[in-house]
Amino acid sequence: MSQGAPKTVFDVESQSTAAERRAPYGDSYDINRFERPFSQEMEYVADLDINLYKVSADNDWWYVEIELMGTNPNNEIGVNYGVELDLDHERLR
């Protein structure tokens, strides 16, 4: 990725299907994207639901910004966030 403005990617939110206890698109194995914004009991957790993310880079670092549907990154259930950058994937080229 070249330097400059971050690339913004909009994700499918699960808030609208939370009552059905399902993510509209769930996991996308083909593009290595996994998101389950639900507790083990399938209760919707807005603080896990990704609205969009931005990716950028400079000569030394990659930067990722994640915007969530919820507003509490210190959610009492102990939410942990992680990002994996698959630099060999065709969509990043």
N, C-alpha and C positions, 0 to 999 in steps of 0.2 A: 504494500500500500504506500502510495506516495504521501508526502507531507501536504498539509492543507486542511480544508474544512472536513470535519468528521462525516463519515458515511452514516446516515440515519436509516434504521430498519424498523418498521412498525411490526409489532407482533399481534397475534390474535388474542384479544382479552377473553377471559373465561367468566367474567362477572355476569354476563347476560345468560349464561347457561349453568350458573352455579346451583340454582334450585334443582336442576336435573342431575347434579353431581357428576358433571362431565366437562372436559375441556373440548371446545369445538373441533380442534384439529389435533389435540394431544401431542404425542411425540412424532417427530419426523426423522425416522432413522436414515433416510436417504441423504439428508442434509446435516445429519449429526446435531439435531436440535431437540432438546428434551425439556419439557416444562410440565410440571404437575402442581398447580396452585391449590392443592387440597391437602388436608391433614390425612393421617392414616385412616380416619373414620370418614373420609370424603367430605369433610366440611370445608367450604371455600375459605381460603386465606388470601385476602387482597394483597397482603405484604409479600406474597410470593408470585403474584400475577404480573408478568412483564407487559408493559404498554408499548415501550419502544426501547431501543438501545442505539448507541452511537459508538463507532469505532474509528480511531484515527491513529496515526503513528508519526514519529519523527525519526531521526537517524539512530536513536538509542532505545526508544521505548514505544510500546503499544499502549493506547489509552482506551478504556471502555467505560462508558457512562450508561447506567441502566435506570430507566424511569419505570416505577412500579405503579400499579393501580392503587395500592394502599399507601399509607404515609408513615408507617412505623417500622423502620429497619431493625429496631430492637424489640420486635414482637416477643411477647412473653413465652411463645412456644420454642424460642431459641432458633430463629431463622438463620441459616448460613447461606451465603452466596458464593458462587464460583463461576469462573469464565475459562473456557478452553478455546484457544485460537488454533484452528486447523489450517495451517498455512499451506498445506498441499491440496486443499479442496479446490475444485474448479471454480466455484462461485467467488472465491477471493482473488482470482487472477484478473 
